[in-house]
Amino acid sequence: MERKGILAAGSYIVDHVKMIDAWPPQDALATIVSKESSNGGGPYNLSKDIARLFPGGPPFPLAAAGLVGDDADGRWILADCQAHQIDTAQLKTTDQAPTSYTDVMTVEADGRRTFFHQRGANALFSEQDLDFDRVDARIFYLGYLLLLDTLDQLTDKGTRASSLLADARSRGLLTVVDLVSAEGGNFTDIVSPSLPHIDVLLTNEFEASRLSGIDLHQEFSAKNALKAARTILDMGVQQRVVIHAPLGAVAIDSKQGAFTAGSVAMPDKVIRGAVGAGDAFAAGIVYGLHENLSIEESLTTASCIAASCLLHPTPSGGIRPLDDCLGLGEQWGFRDF
């Protein structure tokens, strides 16, 4: 069977994005300047971003897999996916929990955001909710580990997520996994069992630091990030580790070596928010994998799509057609990295 398309599974969330005047200290008050609800969660954001890159219709099939609640938010997600030509046959409804949602507090001056999350239906999503016999996609994207309670459960074989990923790979799918910047002492215990079943792992600097043990907070340089990526690759990832941050991104590939790319040098005055920027970057990487772009071209494309995301406070509101996204790199250039 010739596989084509992307199946994006895991976190389907409604984001309630609230723009605030400043981040308050404990017990103090901040003013909500504006509010907007939108898509949230890695699989949802990635699929919708790719759909928005091609207003005439995506060049390959997009499909969703997950759980939503039997409520207004769940119906909104299903309708929004269908409006963007994302197949919802495996995006199921449950009456056991509400649709997952996140309150996103975004500081008006600098776009920095803080997340307050209700795990909801996503916590119930398991390997039993996904039927690979009905899947002919080329890429299986799963996100986010550490936010999918049932799949994060430890088993005698690792975790339920690791078993799901092993099943996907055994059926010929390329597995791509994204993490979430979650606090917790069991970070490595949950993620490590899945690494040998992941073809491409996407992380930000926070997650890469937790996983590799290399501090990328004090200095996110290409040298340090590549060292962390190499460490994670050696922990079992099959093909490629990509680490992204506001300054730029690195990739270590098991066959092709090391690559770096600076982010688009956007002026602060045009940035409206950073919610979903990491998922927009992931959309570029996954698109590049599907279309067999070079690693260099994939990193550049991902950086430009992430830049487009910054033009709007919601995850996908700023995503423009692909050529327009690439034009942002031409317009503003790229940071040295």
Beta strands, then each sheet from edge to edge (+ up, - down):
strand 1: 6-10
strand 2: 13-20
strand 3: 32-40
strand 4: 62-69
strand 5: 86-94
strand 6: 101-107
strand 7: 113-118
strand 8: 139-145
strand 9: 154-155
strand 10: 158-159
strand 11: 174-179
strand 12: 200-204
strand 13: 240-244
strand 14: 248-253
strand 15: 257-262
sheet 1: 5+ 4+ 1+ 8+ 11+ 12+ 13+ 14- 15+
sheet 2: 3+ 2- 6- 7+
sheet 3: 9+ 10-
end
